[in-house]
């Protein structure tokens, strides 16, 4: 698999650092954004191979609005949404807007690695 570019949207610095480390250990490049506005600006500069975003971010857009804004800019880019709220209602809402990959927080590092690798493998062809 070629070196991929992954946009990480996360406001908690420790989690952002951890996700960046995982991405780099897998041999990929991480682009970081602390909030929705910064993420949309990063997308205007460069289209990633994968977006990994938290739902609970400061500012706007956030939550499902952010997912919709990201989809509007890069409709075919795979996305992993991380959230501490895995209630049926939240999962249903995310599924309704086209999110296929949801990772609960706190997340298991091997699960995160496997999810990233699996999605990139499927989309590399």
TAFENFEN-V109334 format. One record per pair of residues at least 6 apart in sequence whose ideal C-beta (glycine too) atoms are under 7 Angstrom apart, sorted by the first residue. I is the first residue (numbers start at 1). J is the second residue. Records with the same first field share a line. If there is no record, write none. Layout:
I = J ; J
This chain:
1 = 120 ; 121 ; 124
2 = 124
3 = 27 ; 28 ; 29
4 = 28 ; 49 ; 50 ; 120
5 = 28 ; 29 ; 31 ; 46 ; 48 ; 49
6 = 23 ; 28 ; 29 ; 30 ; 48 ; 49 ; 50 ; 52
7 = 31 ; 33 ; 39 ; 42 ; 48 ; 51 ; 52
8 = 16 ; 19 ; 20 ; 23 ; 30 ; 31 ; 32 ; 52
9 = 33 ; 39 ; 53 ; 54 ; 57
10 = 16 ; 19 ; 54
11 = 34 ; 35 ; 54 ; 57 ; 58
16 = 32
19 = 52
20 = 30 ; 32
22 = 109 ; 112 ; 113 ; 116
23 = 30 ; 116
24 = 30
26 = 113 ; 116 ; 117
31 = 42 ; 46 ; 48
33 = 39 ; 42
35 = 57 ; 58 ; 59
36 = 57 ; 59 ; 60 ; 61 ; 62 ; 66 ; 69
37 = 59
39 = 53 ; 70
40 = 69 ; 73
43 = 73 ; 74
47 = 74 ; 77
48 = 77
49 = 120 ; 123
50 = 77 ; 78 ; 116 ; 119 ; 120
51 = 70 ; 77 ; 79
52 = 80 ; 82
53 = 66 ; 70 ; 79 ; 81
54 = 82
55 = 62 ; 63 ; 81 ; 83
56 = 62
57 = 66
61 = 69
64 = 93 ; 97
67 = 81 ; 97 ; 99
68 = 97
70 = 79
71 = 98
78 = 119 ; 123
79 = 99 ; 101
80 = 101 ; 103 ; 115 ; 119
81 = 94 ; 99 ; 101 ; 102
82 = 103 ; 105 ; 107
83 = 90 ; 102 ; 104 ; 105
84 = 105
86 = 104
91 = 102
94 = 102
101 = 115 ; 119
103 = 112 ; 115
